[in-house]
Amino acid sequence: MSNQRPSQDNALFWKATPRWATWLDQLYSGRCRFCSAPAANPDLCPGCREDLPWITAACETCAMPLASGAPRCAGCLTQPPPFDRALALWRYKQGIDTLIRQFKLNGDLSAGRMLTGLAAMSLARRNVRCAEPLVPMPLHPKRRRTRGFNQSAFIAERLGPTVADTLARRQRNSPPQRGLMAAARQRNLRDAFAVQGEPPTCVTIIDDVLTTGASAGALARCLKDAGVSRVEVLVLARAI
């Protein structure tokens, strides 16, 4: 990902939140989710929007926030992940964590629309571009049936015009990653993904949260083994 505008063939132009979705959320709410003050698009007052845990300086490779302003963290200099770059909008804290859990685990789609709307506006304002197509982190069909939707596909469809939601599939229904340490997360994802069809040269993996990077790393490794030359990662939040 870069703040420099690449060629049209390798650039993603972020979608704005559809007017009907904004109107629907305002019809049923019109109040800030955090302080209950009157709020316009997207369901958050200006003060609370500024108070969100925005990430302004981070490692270009793993998206870990850095106070030093260095381009990469020590871990990525010594042992870089399988993906080439990562970007996260927020730290996974200060209300963002609650919103993502409500969206992901409770099916609160208005929270998902608010988060993706804020993300798209921020990416456009910062002139961030990334490789397309977007590849949502796949869910195993059994888990998708239980949850009712794939939150990563929801995010991808509301951010970019080109989404390859069938390029990668989850072929093994591994246990949830929550609560596992880094090494256990990696073991848990062994042979979890498979690529279907002819892969493009570059892709951007979309997910809700980047924690240890095990899921994104496993999918990136699978994509590169299939012939993808560059894999970027875009997430809403980075766990610290």
Buried (B, 14 or more C-beta within 10 A) or exposed (E): BBEEEBEEEEEBBBBEBEEEBBEBBBEEBEBBBBEEEEBEBBBBBEEBBEBBBBBEEBBBBBBBBBEEEEEBBEBBEEEBBBBBBBBBBBBBBBBBBEBBBBBBEEEBBBBBBBBBBBBBBBBBEEEBBBBBBBBBBBBBEEBBEEBEBBBBBBBBBBBBEEBBBEBBBBBEEBEEBEEBEEEBBBEBBEEBBEBEEEBBEBBBBBBBBBBBBBBBBBBBBBBBEBEBEBBBBBBBBBBE
